[in-house]
Amino acid sequence: MKFRANLVMGGVLFAAVVVAGTFAPFLAHTDPVMDANLMNAEIPPGSEFWFGTDAQGRDIYSRVLHGARISLTVGIVSQLINTVIGVALGLSAGYWGGWWDDLVSGVTNMMLAIPSLIFALAIMAILTPGLTSLLIALGLTNWSYTCRLSRASTLSLKNQGYVQAAKVLGYSDIRIMVTQILPNILGPIIVIGTLGMGGAVLAEASLSFLGLGIRPPFPSWGSMLSDARDQITTAPWISVFPGLAIFVTVLGLNLLGDGLRDILDPQSRARRA
């Protein structure tokens, strides 16, 4: 079936990126930062340098592998921060309602009105460029979708019989939200989180390309694309391979999220059928 094909293909692509990033020190031919030799500058792909070399004579293959570690770290950690913020706000707003619901809904609508990349640019302009700043910027800018989904799901579940039974048994509000409601809304949250990881990888590449993310000489796919702008006609391989790495990673995560959505949401699968 189509959703199984998406799930398998996305899982394979994402697993390949995870393996590449995890075992980059063992798979790479050279050090991605220190092994620079101008005598080997801009060598096309071949048997010695599989992906060619850049303007500083560094092996692009090694830099792409190590760049996967940065992209995966940013994608996973920033989306984890977004998920925690979004679920906490959405659950509490949907369950408690009242002024807290109005406040959270207003902030969420404001966040949805501002493109997350613009908001991240503003944060990065204040903070010092680097991995920690990048995680903070991307971790605080994309929680609104998770929040809205969590709130809507909580509103539909808080009056269910098992929730009322937990109240009768004397469960606290926090315990009810964590043990009774949260497990029943995890499916859509997992899907949103998987898709959000792809967006975070793309956002990291965009910020690094603009010079506000990971700074050279550390290997980041976005900064590699930025460095390759001047050689795009004379040495196109310098930009092709980091661009392909971004494409494969985002495609894998989107296919994985699409497959998970069809599995965890039978109504979505029925509509597509």
Buried (B, 14 or more C-beta within 10 A) or exposed (E): EEBEEBBEBBBEBBEBBBEBBBEBEEBBBBBBBEBBEEEBBBBEBEEEBBBBBBBBBBBBBBBBBBBBBBBBBBBBBBBBBBBEBBBBBBBBBBBBBEEBBEEBBEBBEEBEEEEBBEBBBEBBEEEEBBBEBBBBBBBBBBBBBBBBBBBBBBBEBBEEEEBEEBEEEEBEEEEBBBEBBBEBBEBBBBBBBBBBBBBBBBBBBBBBBBBBBBBBBBBBBBBBBBBBEEBEEEBBBBBBBBBEBBEBBBBBBBBBBBBBBBBBBEEBBEEEE
